[in-house]
Amino acid sequence: MQKLIEKIVTKPGQPGMVGDGFRVFNYIPGADISKRRISPFLLMDFNAAYDFGPSDHIRGVDVHPHKGFETVTIAYQGSVAHNDSAGNSGIINPGDVQWMTAGEGILHKEYHEETFSKKGGPFEMVQLWVNLPKKDKSVKAHYQALTAAGMGKAVLADGAGIVNVIAGNFNGTKGSAETYTPVNLFDIQLNEDGELTTSIDAGHNTALLVVNGSILVNGEIAAEHSFVLFENIGEEIHIKANQKSVILLLSGEPIDEPIVSYGPFVMNTQEEIHQAIEDFNSGKFGVLN
């Protein structure tokens, strides 16, 4: 049975700025889609393609904490560098994904990679926040650097396109990310008139973002930059591209636990939020300049 569509959300009217380097449209939470409705996903910010222009000032987001969840940054155009209070650093380029498990707490900053910043050019990214279950909220912070070359790839029949499997399982092709709860994350690249069919567990909260192009999904048109939320009924998803298109499909098993959030801290109780703030203020997240 085809997965029913609950709603199709058009691109928000105005972008917001995260720091001075990310011009984002926020889809989750929004459009009456709560964090519990789309669990385990907590946030989706989409930096639709935008040319910031060349700059000697490196744009980005300065030092900030995270605790209790994971951040997933998907690069489509442009390059992002990062550093953290555990001494980690890295760069993600188009096709790469940075999967950061904040867990017990970490300080982090992310910014346009220096060479890209000086040259300028189109910048296009998605950042997701993925919740952690209570039992894993205090794991040691760590990263998964998922390169375009090392990602699971499903080549579609008849030249329809390719699916880069970031996490989960697409028609037998497994993603390279390790997740704490069942999650699928597919970067779908379809040529004009390209089609695919896949099945997602009916119990998963499931959605897709049309990053570029226009598609027909389970019989309904989804224009560029629209967000499609599926009902938890049915399993099959069929997509046909009306033009060359890029789609991000995400699904996950809901985490049936309370969600209490305060800015960059996501826990299960208000007491845990107070403890997270205390830990941050007392320097337990480390130091990052």
C-alpha positions in Angstrom: 0.0 0.0 0.0 1.3 3.5 -0.9 2.2 5.7 2.0 -0.4 8.4 2.3 0.6 12.1 2.3 -0.5 14.1 5.3 0.5 17.5 4.0 2.8 19.3 1.6 4.4 22.4 3.0 5.7 25.2 0.8 9.0 27.0 1.5 8.7 29.4 4.5 8.2 33.0 3.5 11.4 34.4 4.9 14.8 32.9 5.7 16.5 33.4 9.0 20.2 33.8 9.7 22.2 31.4 11.9 25.3 33.3 12.7 26.3 35.2 9.6 27.1 32.2 7.4 23.9 30.2 7.2 20.8 31.7 5.5 18.2 29.1 6.4 14.5 28.2 5.9 13.2 26.3 8.9 10.9 23.4 8.2 11.1 21.4 11.5 9.5 22.3 13.9 7.1 24.4 11.9 3.9 24.4 9.8 2.1 22.7 12.8 4.6 19.8 12.7 5.7 19.2 16.3 8.9 17.6 17.4 6.9 14.6 18.7 5.1 14.2 15.4 8.3 14.0 13.4 10.4 12.2 16.1 13.3 11.4 16.1 14.0 14.5 14.0 14.0 17.7 16.1 15.0 20.4 13.5 15.5 20.9 9.8 17.2 24.0 8.5 17.6 24.3 4.8 20.2 26.8 3.4 18.7 27.0 -0.1 21.3 27.8 -2.8 22.7 31.3 -2.1 25.8 33.1 -3.1 27.3 34.9 -0.2 30.0 36.4 -2.4 33.8 36.4 -1.8 34.9 37.6 1.6 38.1 37.9 3.6 35.9 37.6 6.7 35.1 34.0 7.3 31.3 33.7 7.8 29.8 31.1 10.1 28.5 30.3 13.6 30.8 31.0 16.5 31.3 28.8 19.6 28.1 27.2 20.9 27.2 24.1 22.9 25.2 21.0 22.1 23.9 18.2 24.4 21.5 15.3 24.2 21.1 14.9 20.4 23.0 14.6 17.1 23.6 17.2 14.3 23.7 16.1 10.7 25.0 18.5 8.1 24.6 17.6 4.4 26.6 19.6 1.9 25.2 20.1 -1.6 27.2 23.2 -2.7 30.1 25.0 -0.9 32.3 23.8 1.9 32.0 23.9 5.7 34.8 23.7 8.3 34.3 22.9 12.0 36.2 22.7 15.3 35.2 21.5 18.7 36.3 21.5 22.3 37.6 17.9 22.1 40.2 19.0 19.5 38.4 17.6 16.5 38.2 19.5 13.2 37.3 18.8 9.6 35.9 20.0 6.3 32.8 18.8 4.4 32.6 19.4 0.7 29.7 18.8 -1.8 28.3 15.3 -1.3 29.8 14.9 2.2 28.0 14.6 5.4 29.1 15.4 9.0 27.3 13.4 11.6 28.1 14.8 15.1 26.8 13.0 18.2 26.8 15.7 20.9 25.8 13.2 23.6 27.1 14.3 27.0 28.0 17.8 25.7 30.5 19.6 23.5 31.4 23.1 22.3 31.4 23.5 18.6 31.8 26.1 15.8 31.2 25.9 12.1 32.0 28.3 9.3 32.6 28.6 5.6 35.9 26.9 4.6 38.6 29.5 4.1 39.3 28.9 0.4 35.6 28.8 -0.5 35.0 31.9 1.6 37.6 33.9 -0.3 36.4 32.7 -3.7 32.6 32.8 -3.0 30.0 30.9 -4.9 26.8 29.0 -4.4 26.3 27.6 -0.9 23.6 25.0 -0.2 23.3 22.9 2.9 20.8 21.0 5.1 21.2 20.6 8.8 19.1 18.1 10.8 19.0 17.6 14.5 18.3 13.9 15.4 17.2 13.1 19.0 18.9 10.5 21.2 17.0 8.2 23.4 17.4 8.7 27.2 19.8 5.8 27.5 22.2 7.4 25.0 22.0 11.1 25.9 25.2 11.0 27.9 27.4 9.1 25.4 30.8 10.6 24.8 30.7 13.2 22.0 32.0 11.9 18.6 31.8 12.4 14.9 31.2 10.3 11.8 32.8 11.9 8.7 30.8 10.5 5.8 32.4 11.3 2.5 30.7 11.2 -0.8 33.1 8.5 -2.1 32.5 6.3 0.9 28.7 6.5 1.0 26.4 3.6 0.0 25.3 4.2 -3.6 22.3 2.7 -5.4 22.4 3.2 -9.1 18.8 3.2 -10.4 17.7 1.3 -13.5 17.2 2.9 -16.9 19.5 5.9 -16.1 16.9 7.2 -13.7 19.6 8.5 -11.3 21.4 7.5 -8.1 20.6 7.4 -4.4 23.4 8.2 -1.9 22.4 6.2 1.2 23.6 8.3 4.2 21.8 6.1 6.8 19.5 3.1 6.8 18.7 0.8 3.9 17.5 1.7 0.5 16.3 -1.3 -1.5 19.2 -3.4 -0.1 21.9 -0.7 -0.2 23.0 0.2 3.3 24.1 3.6 4.5 27.5 4.3 6.1 26.2 6.1 9.2 25.7 4.3 12.5 22.6 5.5 14.3 21.2 5.0 17.8 17.7 4.3 16.7 16.4 3.2 13.3 16.8 6.0 10.8 16.8 6.3 7.0 18.4 9.2 5.3 18.6 9.2 1.5 20.1 11.8 -0.9 18.1 11.1 -4.1 19.4 12.5 -7.4 16.9 11.9 -10.2 17.3 12.8 -13.9 14.3 14.2 -15.8 11.5 11.5 -15.9 13.6 9.3 -13.6 11.6 7.2 -11.2 12.1 5.1 -8.1 10.0 3.1 -5.7 11.0 2.2 -2.2 9.3 1.0 1.0 9.5 2.6 4.4 8.2 1.0 7.6 4.6 2.3 8.2 5.5 3.0 11.8 8.3 5.4 10.8 7.7 9.1 10.8 8.6 10.0 7.2 9.1 13.1 5.2 11.0 14.5 2.2 12.4 17.8 1.1 12.6 18.8 -2.6 16.1 20.4 -2.6 16.0 21.1 -6.3 13.6 20.4 -9.1 10.0 19.2 -9.1 8.6 15.8 -8.5 5.5 13.7 -8.5 5.3 11.7 -5.2 2.6 9.1 -4.7 0.5 10.9 -7.3 0.9 14.5 -5.9 3.0 17.3 -7.2 5.8 18.6 -4.9 7.4 21.7 -6.2 11.0 22.9 -5.5 11.7 23.6 -1.9 8.5 22.0 -0.7 8.4 19.6 2.3 6.2 16.5 2.2 5.0 14.9 5.4 3.6 11.3 5.1 1.0 9.7 7.3 2.0 6.6 9.3 -0.2 4.6 6.9 1.2 2.5 4.1 4.8 1.7 3.2 5.4 2.4 -0.5 6.8 5.6 -1.8 7.0 6.3 -5.6 8.8 9.3 -6.9 9.0 10.6 -10.5 11.0 13.6 -11.4 9.3 16.2 -13.6 12.8 17.7 -14.2 16.3 17.0 -12.9 15.7 16.9 -9.2 17.4 16.4 -5.8 15.4 15.0 -2.9 16.2 14.4 0.7 14.1 11.6 2.1 14.1 11.0 5.9 12.4 8.5 8.1 12.8 7.3 11.7 11.3 5.1 14.4 9.7 7.5 16.9 11.4 7.8 20.3 8.5 7.6 22.7 9.9 9.7 25.4 9.3 13.2 26.7 11.2 16.0 24.8 12.3 19.0 26.9 14.5 21.4 25.1 16.2 24.7 25.9 18.1 26.1 22.9 20.9 23.7 22.1 20.1 21.2 24.9 17.5 18.5 24.4 16.7 16.2 27.4 13.8 14.4 28.9 13.1 16.5 32.0 13.4 20.1 33.1 15.7 19.0 35.9 18.1 17.5 33.2 18.0 20.8 31.3 19.0 22.7 34.5 21.8 20.2 35.0 22.9 20.7 31.4 23.1 24.4 31.9 25.0 24.0 35.1 27.5 21.6 33.4 28.0 24.1 30.6 28.5 27.1 32.9 30.9 25.1 35.0 33.1 24.3 32.0 32.3 20.6 31.7 31.9 21.0 27.9 35.5 22.0 27.6 37.1 25.1 26.1 37.0 26.3 22.5 38.3 29.7 21.3 
